[in-house]
Amino acid sequence: MTTRPLIGISTYEESGVRWGAWQMDAALLPIGYPRLVQRAGGLAAMLPPDAPEHAAATVARLDGLVVAGGPDVEPVRYGAEPDPRTGPPDRARDTWELALIRAALDRRVPLLGICRGIQLLNVALGGTLVQHLDGHQGAPGIIGLHPVKPVPGTRYADAVPEETSVPTFHHQAVDHLGEGLIPSAYAVDGTVEAVELPSAAWVLGVQWHPEMGEDLRVVRHLIQAAITP
């Protein structure tokens, strides 16, 4: 039997979370993320924010890394002034997840960025972001669907060769690509919906939320990369 690889998933801190009789700070992650990894054949490990100097040691224990969705990346990270529609920053999370991404790239650990994760991957490699676009985000708390088309010959197209409808909720996206990244899927309006790093062992970012859908193919490719020597 093949050993199930250990896949770390970044989490975030929230203040004053309530459950039962308790109200306190907590490290949170929507359950869809660990379930997605588990359903695809991996073991899920939640990674709460830590000091960036601990990122390399953390990634060294993992077979793969998922950087989860969340709030807008602080524009100063990519040399931009904040648009009025950009949300408030989570600087500690930006610092920690950027450190995780760089450690994964350095160690050639398979990496999947989801929504915010694709944006951070792009920023980590010197790219920039569109701070607001319409049509990719519905009412608050409601996941929509829209089609994405793979770019033939890419790693994403190997996993998902046909046009598919994907679960989406975002108002920012990749603008100028970071060093070495190539687009591997587009929305109908031309928005970059997936990127990958051909020079890496396995690095892919998707702008949508696979943890909110039923298609396991992208994460199964991550799992396969994590168990391949």
Secondary structure as UniProt FT lines:
FT   STRAND          6..10
FT   STRAND          12..19
FT   TURN            20..21
FT   STRAND          22..28
FT   HELIX           32..39
FT   TURN            40..41
FT   STRAND          43..47
FT   HELIX           52..54
FT   HELIX           55..60
FT   STRAND          64..67
FT   HELIX           75..78
FT   TURN            84..85
FT   HELIX           91..107
FT   STRAND          111..114
FT   HELIX           116..124
FT   TURN            125..126
FT   STRAND          129..130
FT   TURN            140..141
FT   STRAND          144..150
FT   TURN            152..153
FT   HELIX           155..159
FT   STRAND          164..168
FT   STRAND          173..174
FT   TURN            179..180
FT   STRAND          182..187
FT   TURN            188..189
FT   STRAND          192..196
FT   TURN            198..199
FT   STRAND          203..206
FT   HELIX           210..212
FT   HELIX           217..227
//
